[in-house]
Amino acid sequence: MEKKNVYDILKERGFIQQVTHEEEVRELLGREPVTFYIGFDPTADSLHVGHFLQMMVMAHMQRAGHKPIALLGGGTTMVGDPSGRTDMRKMLTLEEIQSNAEKFKVQFEKFIDFNDGKAIMDNNANWLLKLNYVDFLREIGVHFSVNRMLTAECYKNRMEKGLTFIEFNYMLMQAYDFLELYRRYGCRLQLGGDDQWSNIIAGADLIRRVESEPAYGMTFTLLTTSDGKKMGKSQAGAVWLDPNKTSPYDFYQYWRNVDDADVEKCLALLTFLPMEEVRRLGSLPGNEINEAKKVLAFEVTKLVHGEEEAVKAREAAEALFGGGGNLDMVPSTEIDKQQLGDGMNVIDLAVLTGLVPSKGEGRRLITQGGLTINDAKVDSIDRIITLDDFKDGALMMKKGKKTYHRVVIK
């Protein structure tokens, strides 16, 4: 059976948004191994689920025989990307950027095979931080039209709030990355989220002008809900790939609770399940769609945290929602009897466990009927929790319908 072109796989699964030369790119990917790159600016100490979608593209491409370059933006992070932003990004020190980049590297190695030269990891600090500014302007800046740059979405969005000159340089630096990777590794294709389109075509254009060689760009969909909101934000903030920042249980629960309308899209983009199975699960009627959500949550957690953690997270969720089972993975706080004393106000306990960020939020939650203790609704902000509320040394608090926290007496 003829091997399927990876371009068709990405298209069928819903990744591809824009491409510079569709027929040429598809033909190239079907003809020979292609070296391609995606850039990741280490602005935080972990990758998040938005990056995960891009890593899935890299994995599909590598499985089809192409060579990924994961480019860490140690240099570009010093400047800040204006794409998709309404404010200027916080400036990080070189040490912070290098520390973040090291953590990214560990996470990448779970998804991409770097053995035997099958993939490359590089850092644009290796060339950007050594540049001579005047030489850079003469070699690279001469190819850029300011008028054309100002029509790019990433700059247009910022013109009203104010665009700094340092950010204006970002497009030139990213374009130079593409040129540098072409020269070093023969990289001819840059991929990225759709908010990077202007930067990507600037790089492909620069290679064509400077090297008189073809280069291509392709963007993929951003991870959004059916009503256009960016996915990857929970009540507690961003959904991170680092288990110390988002626990495997919370990660599992995030995917378990996606809207019905988003299940099929997430299965297509964030798992390797065959598309026939994705469509079957996505079209399950009524409450049966919950089975598809369980499959989604398990598959994505397995890819990010490994099968053992995914099984534990699933068991913990089943224990909460299906009765019985292992509760060890449910977020929990240990308190000793002295802390509890003769009794503790329920709001103080909710703040102590981190279930609510403040006493004010706790009062509001109780007033709206959103807090339960051992399945009984808390109807007073003066409710006192005593040792009698603990069954077998544990008590279960629930915020809203889906956020659980276990309190254990030491």
C-alpha positions as CSV (number, residue, x, y, z in Angstrom):
1,M,0.0,0.0,0.0
2,E,1.3,3.5,-0.9
3,K,2.5,5.5,2.0
4,K,0.2,8.5,2.7
5,N,1.8,12.0,2.1
6,V,2.2,13.7,5.5
7,Y,0.7,16.9,4.0
8,D,-2.6,15.0,3.4
9,I,-2.4,13.6,7.0
10,L,-2.0,17.1,8.5
11,K,-4.8,18.4,6.3
12,E,-7.2,15.6,7.1
13,R,-6.6,16.1,10.8
14,G,-7.3,19.8,10.6
15,F,-3.8,21.2,11.3
16,I,-3.1,23.3,8.1
17,Q,-4.2,26.9,8.1
18,Q,-2.1,28.7,5.5
19,V,0.8,27.6,3.2
20,T,3.0,29.6,0.9
21,H,3.0,27.3,-2.2
22,E,0.6,24.5,-1.5
23,E,1.2,22.2,-4.5
24,E,5.0,22.6,-4.3
25,V,5.1,21.9,-0.6
26,R,2.9,18.8,-0.9
27,E,4.9,17.5,-3.8
28,L,8.2,18.2,-1.9
29,L,7.0,16.4,1.2
30,G,5.9,13.4,-0.9
31,R,9.2,13.2,-2.8
32,E,12.1,13.5,-0.3
33,P,13.0,13.9,3.3
34,V,12.7,17.6,4.2
35,T,14.4,19.5,7.0
36,F,11.9,21.8,8.7
37,Y,11.8,24.0,11.8
38,I,9.5,25.3,14.5
39,G,10.7,28.0,16.9
40,F,9.8,28.1,20.6
41,D,10.6,31.2,22.7
42,P,11.4,30.1,26.2
43,T,9.4,32.8,28.0
44,A,8.3,30.4,30.8
45,D,9.8,27.5,32.6
46,S,7.5,24.9,30.9
47,L,5.8,24.3,27.5
48,H,2.0,24.5,27.6
49,V,-0.8,22.8,25.6
50,G,-0.5,25.4,22.8
51,H,3.0,24.2,22.2
52,F,1.8,20.6,22.4
53,L,-0.2,21.0,19.2
54,Q,3.1,22.2,17.4
55,M,5.0,19.2,18.8
56,M,2.3,16.9,17.4
57,V,2.9,18.3,14.0
58,M,6.7,17.7,14.5
59,A,5.9,14.1,15.5
60,H,3.7,13.5,12.4
61,M,6.4,14.9,10.2
62,Q,9.2,12.9,11.8
63,R,7.1,9.7,11.5
64,A,6.8,10.4,7.8
65,G,10.6,10.6,7.4
66,H,11.2,14.3,7.7
67,K,13.8,16.0,10.0
68,P,12.6,18.4,12.7
69,I,14.6,21.3,14.1
70,A,13.3,22.4,17.4
71,L,14.7,26.0,17.6
72,L,14.9,27.5,21.1
73,G,14.6,31.2,20.9
74,G,17.3,32.2,23.4
75,G,18.0,35.3,21.2
76,T,14.5,36.3,20.1
77,T,13.2,36.0,23.7
78,M,15.6,38.9,24.5
79,V,13.5,41.1,22.2
80,G,9.9,39.8,22.4
81,D,7.4,38.8,19.8
82,P,4.6,41.3,19.1
83,S,2.5,38.6,17.3
84,G,-1.0,38.2,18.8
85,R,-0.2,40.5,21.7
86,T,-1.6,43.8,22.9
87,D,1.2,44.6,25.3
88,M,5.0,44.4,25.4
89,R,6.3,41.1,26.7
90,K,8.2,41.1,30.0
91,M,12.0,41.2,29.6
92,L,13.8,38.2,30.9
93,T,17.5,38.0,31.8
94,L,19.8,35.8,29.8
95,E,20.1,33.4,32.8
96,E,16.3,33.0,33.1
97,I,16.0,32.4,29.3
98,Q,18.8,29.7,29.4
99,S,17.2,28.0,32.4
100,N,13.8,27.9,30.7
101,A,15.4,26.6,27.4
102,E,17.0,23.7,29.4
103,K,13.5,22.7,30.7
104,F,12.0,22.9,27.2
105,K,14.7,20.6,26.0
106,V,13.7,17.8,28.5
107,Q,10.0,18.1,27.5
108,F,10.8,17.9,23.8
109,E,12.7,14.7,24.1
110,K,9.4,12.9,25.1
111,F,7.9,13.6,21.7
112,I,10.7,13.9,19.2
113,D,13.5,11.3,18.6
114,F,16.8,13.1,18.6
115,N,18.9,10.0,18.3
116,D,21.3,9.4,15.4
117,G,20.7,12.8,13.9
118,K,16.9,12.2,13.4
119,A,16.2,15.6,14.7
120,I,18.2,18.7,15.7
121,M,17.8,21.1,18.6
122,D,19.5,24.5,18.3
123,N,19.3,27.8,20.0
124,N,19.2,31.1,18.0
125,A,21.2,32.7,20.8
126,N,24.2,31.0,19.1
127,W,24.1,33.4,16.2
128,L,21.8,36.3,17.1
129,L,23.7,37.4,20.3
130,K,27.0,37.7,18.3
131,L,25.6,39.8,15.5
132,N,27.2,43.1,14.5
133,Y,24.3,45.5,14.2
134,V,25.6,47.5,11.2
135,D,26.6,44.4,9.3
136,F,23.1,42.9,10.1
137,L,21.4,46.1,8.7
138,R,23.5,46.0,5.6
139,E,23.1,42.3,4.9
140,I,19.5,41.7,6.1
141,G,17.8,45.0,6.8
142,V,18.3,46.1,3.2
143,H,15.8,43.4,2.0
144,F,12.9,44.6,4.2
145,S,10.3,47.3,3.3
146,V,9.0,49.1,6.3
147,N,5.8,49.9,4.4
148,R,5.2,46.2,3.8
149,M,6.1,45.3,7.4
150,L,3.5,47.7,8.8
151,T,0.7,45.9,6.9
152,A,1.6,42.6,8.7
153,E,-1.1,41.5,11.2
154,C,1.4,41.2,14.1
155,Y,2.3,44.9,13.8
156,K,-1.1,46.3,12.8
157,N,-2.6,45.0,16.0
158,R,0.0,46.9,18.0
159,M,-0.1,50.2,16.2
160,E,-2.9,51.7,18.4
161,K,-1.2,50.7,21.7
162,G,2.3,51.5,20.6
163,L,4.9,49.4,18.9
164,T,8.4,49.7,20.2
165,F,11.4,49.7,17.9
166,I,12.9,46.7,19.7
167,E,9.7,44.6,18.8
168,F,9.8,46.0,15.3
169,N,13.1,44.1,14.9
170,Y,11.5,40.7,15.8
171,M,10.5,39.9,12.2
172,L,14.0,40.6,10.9
173,M,15.5,38.3,13.6
174,Q,13.1,35.5,12.9
175,A,13.6,35.8,9.2
176,Y,17.3,35.6,9.8
177,D,16.9,32.5,11.8
178,F,15.3,30.8,8.8
179,L,18.2,31.9,6.6
180,E,20.8,30.7,9.2
181,L,19.0,27.3,9.5
182,Y,19.0,27.0,5.7
183,R,22.7,27.7,5.6
184,R,23.6,25.4,8.5
185,Y,21.2,22.5,7.9
186,G,19.6,22.9,4.5
187,C,16.3,23.8,6.2
188,R,13.7,24.7,3.6
189,L,10.4,24.8,5.5
190,Q,9.3,26.8,8.5
191,L,6.1,25.8,10.4
192,G,4.3,27.6,13.2
193,G,1.0,28.8,14.6
194,D,-1.1,30.9,12.4
195,D,-0.2,34.1,14.3
196,Q,3.4,33.6,12.9
197,W,2.3,33.8,9.2
198,S,3.9,37.3,8.6
199,N,7.2,36.3,10.3
200,I,7.3,33.0,8.3
201,I,6.8,34.5,4.9
202,A,9.4,37.1,5.7
203,G,11.9,34.3,6.3
204,A,11.0,32.4,3.2
205,D,11.2,35.6,1.1
206,L,14.6,36.4,2.6
207,I,16.1,33.0,1.6
208,R,14.8,33.5,-1.9
209,R,16.3,37.0,-2.2
210,V,19.7,36.3,-0.5
211,E,20.3,32.7,-1.7
212,S,18.1,32.6,-4.8
213,E,16.7,29.3,-3.5
214,P,13.2,28.2,-2.8
215,A,11.9,28.1,0.8
216,Y,8.4,27.6,2.1
217,G,6.2,28.3,5.1
218,M,3.1,26.6,6.5
219,T,1.0,27.5,9.5
220,F,-1.4,25.5,11.5
221,T,-4.6,26.2,13.4
222,L,-4.3,27.7,16.9
223,L,-5.9,25.5,19.6
224,T,-9.2,27.2,20.1
225,T,-12.7,26.2,21.2
226,S,-15.6,26.1,18.8
227,D,-16.5,29.7,19.8
228,G,-13.0,31.0,19.0
229,K,-11.5,31.2,22.5
230,K,-7.9,30.0,23.0
231,M,-7.8,26.6,24.7
232,G,-5.3,25.7,27.4
233,K,-6.5,27.9,30.2
234,S,-8.0,26.4,33.3
235,Q,-9.4,28.2,36.4
236,A,-6.0,27.9,37.9
237,G,-4.3,29.5,34.8
238,A,-2.4,27.9,31.9
239,V,-2.4,24.2,31.4
240,W,1.3,23.3,31.5
241,L,3.1,20.1,30.3
242,D,5.3,20.2,33.5
243,P,3.7,17.8,36.1
244,N,4.9,20.1,38.9
245,K,3.0,23.1,37.4
246,T,-0.1,21.2,36.3
247,S,-0.5,17.8,37.9
248,P,-1.3,14.8,35.7
249,Y,-4.7,14.5,37.4
250,D,-5.6,18.2,36.7
251,F,-4.2,17.8,33.1
252,Y,-6.5,14.7,32.6
253,Q,-9.5,16.6,34.1
254,Y,-8.9,19.5,31.7
255,W,-9.4,17.3,28.7
256,R,-12.1,15.3,30.3
257,N,-14.2,18.5,30.7
258,V,-13.8,20.0,27.2
259,D,-17.1,21.1,25.6
260,D,-18.9,18.5,23.5
261,A,-18.3,20.6,20.4
262,D,-14.5,20.5,20.8
263,V,-14.0,16.7,21.3
264,E,-13.6,15.6,17.7
265,K,-11.2,18.5,16.9
266,C,-9.1,17.8,20.0
267,L,-8.9,14.0,19.2
268,A,-7.8,14.8,15.6
269,L,-5.1,17.3,16.6
270,L,-3.8,16.0,19.9
271,T,-3.9,12.2,19.6
272,F,-2.6,9.7,17.0
273,L,-5.9,7.8,16.9
274,P,-6.9,6.9,13.3
275,M,-9.3,9.4,11.8
276,E,-12.1,6.8,11.4
277,E,-12.0,6.3,15.2
278,V,-11.8,10.1,15.8
279,R,-14.9,10.6,13.7
280,R,-16.7,7.7,15.4
281,L,-16.0,9.0,18.9
282,G,-16.8,12.6,17.8
283,S,-20.2,11.7,16.6
284,L,-21.4,9.7,19.7
285,P,-24.9,11.0,20.6
286,G,-26.0,12.6,23.9
287,N,-24.3,11.5,27.0
288,E,-22.2,8.9,25.1
289,I,-19.9,11.8,24.1
290,N,-18.5,11.5,27.7
291,E,-16.9,8.2,26.6
292,A,-15.1,10.1,23.8
293,K,-13.9,12.7,26.4
294,K,-12.5,9.9,28.6
295,V,-10.6,8.5,25.6
296,L,-9.3,12.1,24.7
297,A,-8.2,12.7,28.3
298,F,-6.4,9.4,28.6
299,E,-4.7,9.6,25.2
300,V,-3.4,13.1,25.7
301,T,-2.3,12.5,29.3
302,K,-0.5,9.3,28.1
303,L,1.4,11.2,25.4
304,V,2.5,14.0,27.9
305,H,3.0,12.1,31.2
306,G,3.3,8.5,30.2
307,E,0.9,5.6,30.4
308,E,1.3,4.9,34.2
309,E,0.4,8.5,35.1
310,A,-2.5,8.4,32.7
311,V,-3.9,5.2,34.3
312,K,-3.6,6.7,37.8
313,A,-5.4,9.9,36.7
314,R,-8.2,7.9,35.1
315,E,-8.6,5.8,38.2
316,A,-8.7,8.9,40.4
317,A,-11.4,10.4,38.2
318,E,-13.4,7.2,38.1
319,A,-13.1,7.0,41.9
320,L,-14.6,10.5,42.2
321,F,-17.3,10.3,39.6
322,G,-18.0,6.6,39.5
323,G,-17.6,5.6,43.1
324,G,-14.9,3.4,44.5
325,G,-11.4,3.1,43.1
326,N,-8.1,4.9,43.9
327,L,-8.3,8.4,45.3
328,D,-4.5,8.9,45.8
329,M,-4.2,11.0,42.6
330,V,-6.9,13.5,43.6
331,P,-5.4,16.8,44.7
332,S,-5.1,16.7,48.5
333,T,-3.8,18.6,51.5
334,E,-2.7,17.1,54.8
335,I,-3.5,18.9,58.0
336,D,-2.7,17.8,61.6
337,K,-5.2,17.7,64.4
338,Q,-3.6,20.7,66.2
339,Q,-4.2,22.8,63.0
340,L,-7.9,21.8,63.1
341,G,-8.1,22.3,66.9
342,D,-11.7,22.5,68.1
343,G,-12.8,23.4,64.6
344,M,-11.9,25.6,61.6
345,N,-14.0,27.9,59.5
346,V,-14.9,26.3,56.1
347,I,-13.6,29.4,54.2
348,D,-10.2,29.2,56.1
349,L,-10.0,25.6,55.1
350,A,-10.8,26.3,51.5
351,V,-8.1,29.0,51.3
352,L,-5.6,26.7,53.1
353,T,-6.1,24.0,50.5
354,G,-5.9,26.4,47.6
355,L,-9.4,25.5,46.5
356,V,-10.2,29.2,46.5
357,P,-7.6,32.0,46.2
358,S,-9.0,34.3,48.9
359,K,-11.6,34.5,51.7
360,G,-13.7,36.9,49.5
361,E,-13.8,34.3,46.8
362,G,-14.7,31.7,49.4
363,R,-17.6,33.8,50.7
364,R,-18.9,34.4,47.1
365,L,-18.6,30.6,46.3
366,I,-20.7,29.7,49.4
367,T,-23.3,32.4,48.8
368,Q,-23.8,31.1,45.2
369,G,-24.2,27.5,46.5
370,G,-21.0,26.3,44.8
371,L,-19.2,24.6,47.7
372,T,-20.0,21.1,49.1
373,I,-18.4,19.1,51.9
374,N,-18.8,15.3,51.6
375,D,-21.6,15.9,49.0
376,A,-23.5,18.2,51.3
377,K,-23.9,21.8,50.2
378,V,-22.4,24.4,52.5
379,D,-25.1,26.9,53.2
380,S,-23.4,29.3,55.7
381,I,-20.1,31.2,55.6
382,D,-19.9,30.5,59.3
383,R,-19.8,26.7,58.9
384,I,-17.2,25.2,61.2
385,I,-15.3,22.0,60.1
386,T,-14.6,19.6,63.0
387,L,-13.1,16.1,63.3
388,D,-16.6,14.7,63.0
389,D,-16.6,15.8,59.3
390,F,-13.7,13.5,58.5
391,K,-14.6,9.9,57.5
392,D,-11.7,7.5,57.8
393,G,-9.5,10.5,58.3
394,A,-10.5,12.2,55.1
395,L,-12.9,14.9,53.9
396,M,-13.9,15.8,50.3
397,M,-14.4,19.4,49.3
398,K,-15.9,20.2,45.9
399,K,-16.0,23.6,44.1
400,G,-18.7,23.8,41.4
401,K,-19.4,20.6,39.6
402,K,-15.9,19.3,38.8
403,T,-13.1,20.6,41.0
404,Y,-12.4,18.3,43.9
405,H,-9.9,18.6,46.8
406,R,-9.3,16.0,49.5
407,V,-8.3,17.0,53.1
408,V,-6.6,14.3,55.1
409,I,-6.0,14.4,58.8
410,K,-2.4,13.4,59.8
